[in-house]
Each structure stands twice: as C-alpha cells, then as structure tokens.
C-alpha cells in the first residue's frame, strides 16, 4: 500500500467529512423525490414512508447543509437556490452509484442483479408474462416495473431512472434513443357481445362513425391513431365519453355506453369469448408496434442486455399467440407487414 512518503503516492480527492458525518444516502433519496415530485406527500407515497418521517429526514439534511432546501409558496413546495444545487449533485451521485451497482452485478454474472422497467399503460397487459418467463430462467434477478403514461416515460428516460423502457411511439423528437421492435400492437374496434354489428363482415367505417364512441384522453397514442384514421376518410366519430383507463373503457363497452378502439392486448385475460367482442371494420386492425428503448450511448448492464435480447426474441411467439386466439387477425399479425424495421440485436459481452 502506498504511503505519503512514496513518490508515486497521490492524495485522495477532497472528502466531504461534514456531509459524511451528518447526512445519509436515505436523506438524499428523500430530498430527490420531493424535488422531482414537488410534494412531501407524493414523495412519502413513492418511498413507502410516512410523511412525518419524510419531514424529519429533510429537517436533518437541511441542518447538515446549513441552508433551507425548500420553501412553501401557498400549498406548493418550491426548491430554493441551494435546493437546485443539491438536486444536481444528487443526480450525479445517484448515477455514479447506479453505474457501480451495475458493474457489481456484472461481476456476479446473472446469479444476482436488478432490472428496472418503465412501460406505458397498455403494455401492462403483456409485459408481466414476459417478465415471468424471464424470472423463471433467472430467479436471482429482482424485477421492478413502473407503469405510467407516455409523457412520464419521456421524463423518466431523461432522468435515467430505469434500465429499459417500452412505449408505442418512441420520443425521438425529445431524445436521442435506440429502439428495438418488441411486439405487434393491433388496435381493434370493440363492442359489447350483444351489439347488432357483432358477426358482420367488413363493416364500413362510416357506420362506426354513427355509433356512440368512447375514446381515450388527449395525448393517448390510441386516440391519435383513431382520429387520424377517421380524418383520412373525412369522418368524425360520435364521441359520447372520454375515459383515461383501459379497464374503465372496457366496463363502459360492456354496459352498452358505446364502441371504442383499443389495443387487442387489453383482452388478454378475457380471451375471444368474453363480454367484449371485436368488430370486423374496414381499415382495422390498425397495426402498431411496441418498442423497447433506451438513451443512445447508455451502458446497459448484463441483466438489461440479457432481458432486451430475451424480449425481442419473444416477438414471433407473441404474434403466434395473437393469431391463434383471434384467427380474424392471423394473416396480419403473424406475418407482419413487409418493410417493418429490422430487429436490432444487442451484442452480448
């Protein structure tokens, strides 16, 4: 071991003795959550802590810093200048620790490790099955899944909060990203099982436009695709209701409140004989694709690389399953469309 008398000895970088003695990583984690979420209450919920515990941790960290980190403006919590400086330092520190954790996991091989996924809402109907199969192969891997909307996925990607992301419309305008086609996502017209259009062939889109329609909230990729199709045919759907939940829409369909366009994957549990039926409508299914994405240049852990390859390799099996369950879509879903983007593979190290 080198000593200060050795000519080759290099003194260590400055060590923050005060913060080491008076602050903890948990306090930095609580602070980062409050800053990002803008709320003590939401931070407590995300970290599974009580609000008094969160307040106490921030008080201790504030005392260690010697400056206020937040100020209350009405009901809102706003970071101070010191808070902004600390947040930037926290992000750098957490990224360094995350990289260290990743390298330690790689040294252990696939026996242990952690995979953090964030997916758009509709993917929750498919991804647990893929994760279950992966977990069966690698039982020592801890899996964390965050289900959220498209805008939040972009925010999480910008903050590098997860290993991989699954989305239907990669945010290429906001971020420089790598994309990997993962699964077909057919959008179909759904109706209650007893609807008079059930069983009819090649229903004109104009007939669908006359029916009461249930649609997703603004910003939804499904809503955008639906409106684009109607507009291309100079039609306007008769929108009766706007809902922000796939499950709420399915219940509304069963209750006879209207038709809706949804991802075929939302019927995974009900199957082809459930209370919701698929209509044979011209222009449908709208063939969309889900993608696994990450920031370009991001160094993936061994666990993340292995899951990425595993998920991409699952695409033919997903297509086959869809075609078996819904024969009406078999010729479209199993074969796919010519000219689809070629699958990218991540080279294993």
Secondary structure, 3 states (H helix, E strand, C coil): CCCCCCCCCCCCCCCCHHHHHHCCHHHHHHHHHHHHHCCHHHHHHHHCCCHHHHHHHHHHHHHHHCCCCEEEECCEEEECHHHHHHHHHHHHHHHHHHHHHHHHHHHCCCCCEEEEEEEEHHHHHCHHHHHHHHHHHCCCEEEEEEEECHHHHHHHHHCCCCCEEEECCCCCCCCCEEEEEEEEEEEEEEEECCCCCCCCCCECHHHHHCCEEEEECCCCHHHHHHHHHHHHCCCCCEEEEEECCHHHHHHHHHCCCCEEEEEHHHHCCCHHHCCEEEECECCCCEEEEEEEEEECCCCCCHHHHHHHHHHHHCHHHHHHHHHHHCHHHHHHHCCCCCCCCCCCCCCCC
